[in-house]
């Protein structure tokens, strides 16, 4: 992990900036996972979709914890 300087408006708290970064990382990680799954091909089954979504969110949460964001 590295530390970088980011300029934000005065009204933005440190916690809000961290949240924005975490949300951006979440989108990037989710996009990567979705593209990998789509490359493999998935059936359009609601139950399978729900299970896959739960797995993806568990992986995102695990990565956030590992990165110290939550």
C-alpha positions in Angstrom: 0.0 0.0 0.0 1.2 3.5 -0.7 0.3 7.0 0.6 -0.5 9.8 -1.9 -1.5 13.4 -1.5 -5.0 14.3 -2.8 -6.4 17.8 -2.9 -10.1 18.0 -2.0 -12.4 20.9 -1.2 -12.4 22.2 2.5 -15.8 20.7 3.2 -14.6 17.1 2.4 -13.5 15.2 5.5 -10.7 12.6 5.5 -13.3 9.8 6.1 -15.3 11.0 3.0 -12.2 11.0 0.9 -11.4 7.5 2.1 -14.9 6.4 1.3 -14.7 7.9 -2.2 -11.5 6.0 -2.9 -13.0 2.8 -1.5 -16.1 3.2 -3.7 -13.8 3.7 -6.7 -11.8 0.6 -5.9 -15.0 -1.4 -5.4 -16.2 -0.4 -8.9 -12.8 -1.4 -10.4 -12.7 -4.7 -8.5 -16.3 -5.5 -9.4 -15.8 -4.6 -13.1 -12.8 -6.9 -13.2 -14.7 -9.8 -11.6 -17.7 -9.3 -13.8 -15.6 -9.3 -17.0 -13.9 -12.5 -15.9 -17.2 -14.2 -15.3 -18.7 -13.0 -18.6 -15.6 -14.3 -20.4 -16.4 -17.7 -19.0 -20.0 -17.4 -19.8 -22.8 -17.7 -17.2 -26.3 -19.0 -17.5 -29.1 -16.5 -17.0 -30.6 -18.2 -14.0 -31.9 -16.0 -11.1 -30.6 -18.4 -8.4 -27.2 -18.6 -9.9 -27.1 -14.8 -10.3 -27.9 -14.3 -6.7 -25.3 -16.8 -5.6 -22.7 -15.2 -7.8 -23.5 -11.7 -6.5 -23.1 -12.9 -2.9 -19.7 -14.4 -3.8 -18.6 -11.2 -5.5 -19.6 -9.1 -2.6 -17.8 -11.4 -0.2 -14.7 -11.1 -2.3 -14.9 -7.3 -2.4 -15.4 -7.2 1.4 -12.4 -9.5 1.9 -10.2 -7.3 -0.3 -11.4 -4.1 1.5 -10.5 -5.7 4.9 -7.1 -6.8 3.5 -6.5 -3.2 2.3 -7.5 -1.8 5.7 -10.5 0.1 4.3 -13.0 -1.6 6.6 
